[in-house]
Amino acid sequence: MGSLTICCPAGTYLESAVTTLNPCPADVGQIQRLIFWRTGQSVASITTALITTAWVTLAAATDDTKALFSPFLHNPDMPAGDPREFGGGNETRWGAPLRKGGQSPVFTFSMLAEDQDVITALKQLRCETVDVLFVNEASQLIYSDAGGVIAGFPVVQNSLFIGDKKVGGFDEWDSNILQFNLQPNWSDSLEISLAISNLLTLVNS
């Protein structure tokens, strides 16, 4: 998944990329909430995912299907993974580095002035193997369509970190950090839904 070196044999021709001259823009926007669920969970179709009661059911579930909604998030930092490189200078032809693939990107968010009971509950995710979905400011779901279902993006195991409270003092809000890694090429299967009205307001029961 993270390697670019196993591309043999090449296809008969270059796979088409641009098939529509002026396609609709695909822009994620500002991520304001996360949804976690256990790895392997999914929603069968986008038609089902657009039904608000489907998320009410998932938020209230008491089995493996439960979807855990995060508090509101601030200062999202979602960089692209840097390339994995070898060489340069006299080590490689023309001094050009050889790039094998991408690094695992680190996503970081802040939670401001949250009750620490909420933070303590979120820290229990360290004991889980989870996928993550994103919700933007337009209440759109950012999801993976890998496998033909509505799925989350796998969080690299043991990379999830929920920090202790940082006291902001006189000028800043108190905060807790939320951080995790995703796999290289995580966004290859990324899709953005239409707005789902309750994703920014739903809480777990």
Order of alpha helices (4+ residues) and beta strands (2+ residues): beta-beta-alpha-alpha-beta-beta-beta-beta-beta-alpha-beta-beta-beta-beta-beta-beta-beta
